[in-house]
């Protein structure tokens, strides 16, 4: 027969635990119902830790965002993940490497390996987000000796686009039109894409960049240089891509189908089935 003092040992705790009765906080910790007091490899949760120096371990409680007021020094902090993963050029554009460039290199061909080395421009709405996620110190222009990004920092699309807009009249007046081909789309899709729209507004004649550089930003072509004349080709009529025009065309074809049983079948070369220049369908 065991004594009553023996019942007060560890076996009594097991009896109470098995019976489903409430126990002390020490017993709850032993059952792993509460967080452990000592940090071990098993109990360590990296998703509740602050972000490290390489941008990993962003916490959910910070909503994956920047700190407006830091609890240590009271200063605004930038998003370290953006600073480590992306690069901001001096003219405001963000670039990034291709996703998965280091994955499964053994099965990629030469073209895929070369494409993985190149960098890409981020989306326009990413530019706006990244500019708000970093501090103003990161946006300042840095003069680094032998900077590999110097060529890309000096290449500004805004500067190039503004020069093209200023010289648009001179390009249309004096520029050679040997490479300005006629714009024609035979069949339109239901939703007009970018490739189906007329994109000849920013046409660049031959030797455009050299003439801009020699003229100090003004397009002054050398008229003494002869250019080859293009081969004569068919001048196809340009048709619009407005929604109202496509709607009128569908009504016209419906009208023809409804009256063909009475007047007879019309060939595809009939004038009613061909768009006439100057008319509603032209």
C-alpha positions as CSV (number, residue, x, y, z in Angstrom):
1,X,0.0,0.0,0.0
2,X,1.5,3.4,-1.1
3,X,1.4,6.2,1.3
4,X,-0.5,9.4,0.8
5,X,2.7,11.4,0.5
6,X,3.6,9.4,-2.6
7,X,0.3,10.4,-4.3
8,X,1.4,14.0,-4.1
9,X,4.4,13.4,-6.4
10,X,4.5,13.4,-10.2
11,X,2.1,10.6,-10.5
12,X,-0.7,12.7,-9.1
13,X,-0.1,15.3,-11.8
14,X,-0.5,12.7,-14.5
15,X,-3.7,11.5,-12.9
16,X,-5.1,15.0,-12.9
17,X,-3.9,15.6,-16.5
18,X,-5.5,12.4,-17.7
19,X,-8.7,13.2,-15.9
20,X,-9.1,16.5,-17.8
21,X,-9.1,18.7,-14.7
22,X,-7.5,22.2,-14.7
23,X,-3.8,22.3,-13.7
24,X,-1.3,24.9,-12.9
25,X,0.5,27.1,-15.4
26,X,3.6,25.0,-15.0
27,X,1.7,22.0,-16.2
28,X,0.3,23.9,-19.1
29,X,3.8,24.8,-20.2
30,X,4.8,21.2,-19.9
31,X,1.9,20.3,-22.3
32,X,3.2,23.0,-24.8
33,X,0.0,25.0,-24.6
34,X,1.8,28.1,-23.8
35,X,4.9,29.7,-25.5
36,X,8.2,28.3,-24.1
37,X,10.2,30.6,-21.9
38,X,13.5,29.5,-23.4
39,X,14.3,30.1,-27.1
40,X,15.4,26.9,-28.8
41,X,15.7,25.9,-32.4
42,X,12.3,24.2,-32.4
43,X,10.5,27.1,-30.7
44,X,12.1,29.8,-32.8
45,X,9.6,31.4,-35.2
46,X,11.3,33.5,-37.9
47,X,8.1,35.1,-39.1
48,X,7.7,36.9,-35.8
49,X,11.3,38.2,-35.9
50,X,12.3,41.7,-37.2
51,X,13.8,42.0,-40.6
52,X,17.5,41.2,-40.9
53,X,20.2,42.9,-42.9
54,X,19.4,41.0,-46.1
55,X,15.7,41.8,-46.1
56,X,14.4,38.5,-44.8
57,X,12.1,37.8,-41.9
58,X,9.6,40.6,-42.4
59,X,7.0,40.5,-39.7
60,X,3.2,40.2,-40.2
61,X,2.6,42.6,-37.4
62,X,4.3,45.4,-39.4
63,X,2.1,44.6,-42.4
64,X,5.1,44.1,-44.7
65,X,5.5,47.9,-44.9
66,X,7.8,50.7,-43.8
67,X,8.1,52.1,-40.3
68,X,6.9,55.7,-40.1
69,X,8.1,56.1,-36.5
70,X,10.8,53.7,-35.3
71,X,10.4,52.6,-31.7
72,X,14.2,53.0,-31.1
73,X,15.1,56.4,-32.5
74,X,11.8,57.7,-33.7
75,X,12.9,58.1,-37.3
76,X,11.3,57.0,-40.4
77,X,12.7,53.7,-41.8
78,X,12.7,52.5,-45.4
79,X,11.7,49.1,-46.6
80,X,14.9,47.1,-46.6
81,X,13.5,44.4,-48.9
82,X,13.1,47.0,-51.7
83,X,16.6,48.4,-51.2
84,X,18.1,44.9,-51.5
85,X,16.1,43.5,-54.3
86,X,15.8,46.5,-56.7
87,X,18.0,49.2,-58.1
88,X,16.9,52.8,-58.7
89,X,18.6,54.7,-61.5
90,X,19.3,58.4,-61.3
91,X,16.5,59.3,-63.7
92,X,13.8,57.6,-61.5
93,X,13.4,54.1,-63.1
94,X,13.7,51.0,-61.0
95,X,15.4,47.9,-62.5
96,X,15.4,44.3,-61.2
97,X,17.0,40.9,-62.2
98,X,14.8,38.3,-63.8
99,X,13.0,36.0,-61.4
100,X,14.4,32.5,-61.1
101,X,17.6,33.3,-62.8
102,X,19.6,31.0,-60.5
103,X,17.1,28.1,-60.6
104,X,17.8,24.8,-62.4
105,X,20.7,26.1,-64.4
106,X,21.5,22.6,-65.5
107,X,18.4,22.3,-67.7
108,X,18.5,25.8,-69.3
109,X,19.8,26.4,-72.7
110,X,22.2,29.1,-73.8
111,X,19.4,31.6,-74.6
112,X,17.8,31.2,-71.2
113,X,21.1,31.6,-69.4
114,X,21.9,34.8,-71.3
115,X,18.4,36.1,-70.6
116,X,18.8,35.4,-66.9
117,X,21.9,37.7,-66.7
118,X,20.0,40.7,-68.1
119,X,18.0,43.2,-65.9
120,X,14.5,44.4,-66.6
121,X,12.5,47.5,-65.9
122,X,9.9,47.3,-63.3
123,X,6.2,48.1,-64.0
124,X,5.2,51.8,-63.8
125,X,3.0,51.3,-60.7
126,X,6.0,49.5,-59.1
127,X,8.0,52.7,-59.5
128,X,5.4,54.7,-57.6
129,X,5.3,52.1,-54.8
130,X,9.1,51.8,-54.5
131,X,9.5,55.6,-54.4
132,X,7.3,55.7,-51.4
133,X,8.9,52.7,-49.7
134,X,12.5,54.2,-49.5
135,X,14.0,57.3,-48.0
136,X,15.1,60.4,-49.8
137,X,18.8,59.5,-49.2
138,X,18.5,56.5,-51.5
139,X,17.2,58.7,-54.3
140,X,20.1,61.1,-54.3
141,X,22.6,60.9,-57.2
142,X,25.8,59.1,-56.2
143,X,29.1,59.7,-58.0
144,X,30.9,56.3,-57.7
145,X,34.3,55.7,-59.5
146,X,34.0,53.1,-62.2
147,X,30.3,52.7,-61.6
148,X,29.0,49.9,-63.9
149,X,25.6,51.6,-63.9
150,X,26.9,54.9,-65.2
151,X,25.9,54.2,-68.7
152,X,22.3,53.4,-67.6
153,X,22.1,56.4,-65.3
154,X,23.0,58.8,-68.1
155,X,20.5,57.2,-70.4
156,X,17.3,59.0,-69.6
157,X,14.1,58.1,-71.5
158,X,12.4,61.4,-70.4
159,X,15.3,63.4,-71.9
160,X,15.1,61.4,-75.1
161,X,11.3,61.6,-75.4
162,X,11.3,65.4,-74.8
163,X,13.8,65.9,-77.6
164,X,11.7,63.8,-79.9
165,X,8.6,65.9,-79.1
166,X,10.4,69.2,-79.7
167,X,11.7,68.1,-83.0
168,X,8.6,66.3,-84.2
169,X,7.7,69.1,-86.7
170,X,11.2,69.1,-88.1
171,X,11.2,65.3,-88.4
172,X,8.0,65.3,-90.5
173,X,9.3,68.2,-92.6
174,X,12.9,67.3,-93.3
175,X,13.2,63.7,-92.2
176,X,13.7,61.0,-94.8
177,X,10.6,58.7,-95.0
178,X,12.3,55.7,-96.5
179,X,11.5,53.5,-93.4
180,X,8.1,55.0,-92.6
181,X,5.9,52.2,-94.0
182,X,2.2,52.5,-94.3
183,X,0.1,51.3,-91.4
184,X,-2.5,48.7,-92.3
185,X,-4.3,46.1,-90.3
186,X,-6.3,43.5,-92.3
187,X,-8.3,42.0,-89.5
188,X,-9.1,43.6,-86.2
189,X,-9.6,41.7,-83.0
190,X,-12.5,42.1,-80.8
191,X,-10.5,44.1,-78.3
192,X,-8.0,46.4,-80.0
193,X,-4.5,45.7,-78.8
194,X,-1.5,48.0,-78.8
195,X,0.0,46.5,-82.0
196,X,-3.1,47.3,-83.9
197,X,-2.9,51.0,-83.2
198,X,-1.0,53.5,-85.3
199,X,2.4,53.9,-83.6
200,X,4.2,55.9,-86.3
201,X,4.0,59.2,-84.3
202,X,7.7,58.7,-83.1
203,X,9.2,57.7,-86.3
204,X,13.0,58.1,-86.4
205,X,14.6,58.8,-89.8
206,X,18.1,57.4,-90.7
207,X,21.0,59.0,-88.8
208,X,18.5,60.5,-86.4
209,X,20.7,60.1,-83.3
210,X,23.8,61.5,-85.0
211,X,21.9,64.5,-86.4
212,X,20.5,65.2,-82.9
213,X,24.0,65.0,-81.3
214,X,25.6,67.2,-84.0
215,X,22.8,69.8,-83.8
216,X,23.0,70.0,-80.0
217,X,19.4,68.7,-79.5
218,X,18.0,70.2,-82.7
219,X,17.3,67.9,-85.6
220,X,19.3,69.3,-88.6
221,X,19.7,66.6,-91.2
222,X,22.4,66.7,-93.8
223,X,20.5,67.1,-97.1
224,X,23.7,66.3,-99.2
225,X,23.7,62.7,-98.2
226,X,21.7,60.6,-100.7
227,X,19.3,58.0,-99.6
228,X,18.1,55.0,-101.5
229,X,14.5,55.3,-102.8
230,X,12.2,52.5,-101.5
231,X,10.7,50.0,-103.8
232,X,7.2,50.9,-104.9
233,X,4.5,49.0,-103.0
234,X,0.8,48.9,-102.8
235,X,-0.8,51.9,-101.1
236,X,-3.4,50.2,-98.9
237,X,-6.2,52.3,-97.5
238,X,-5.9,53.0,-93.8
239,X,-9.0,52.0,-91.8
240,X,-9.8,53.2,-88.4
241,X,-10.1,51.0,-85.3
242,X,-12.9,52.9,-83.4
243,X,-15.6,50.8,-81.8
244,X,-18.4,52.8,-83.6
245,X,-16.8,52.0,-87.0
246,X,-16.6,48.3,-86.2
247,X,-20.2,48.4,-85.1
248,X,-21.3,50.0,-88.4
249,X,-19.4,47.4,-90.3
250,X,-21.3,44.6,-88.5
251,X,-24.6,46.3,-89.2
252,X,-23.7,46.5,-92.9
253,X,-22.8,42.8,-93.2
254,X,-26.0,41.9,-91.3
255,X,-28.0,44.0,-93.8
256,X,-26.4,42.2,-96.7
257,X,-27.1,38.7,-95.2
258,X,-30.8,39.6,-94.6
259,X,-31.4,40.7,-98.2
260,X,-29.4,38.0,-100.0
261,X,-32.3,35.5,-100.1
262,X,-34.3,38.1,-102.1
263,X,-31.6,39.5,-104.5
264,X,-29.3,36.5,-104.8
265,X,-25.9,35.7,-103.4
266,X,-23.3,38.4,-103.8
267,X,-19.7,37.5,-104.5
268,X,-16.9,38.6,-102.2
269,X,-15.6,40.9,-104.9
270,X,-18.9,42.8,-105.1
271,X,-18.7,46.5,-104.4
272,X,-21.1,46.2,-101.5
273,X,-18.7,43.8,-99.8
274,X,-15.6,45.8,-100.3
275,X,-14.8,49.0,-98.2
276,X,-14.9,52.1,-100.4
277,X,-12.6,54.9,-99.5
278,X,-14.5,58.0,-98.3
279,X,-17.6,56.0,-97.3
280,X,-18.7,55.0,-93.9
281,X,-16.8,51.7,-94.1
282,X,-13.8,53.2,-95.9
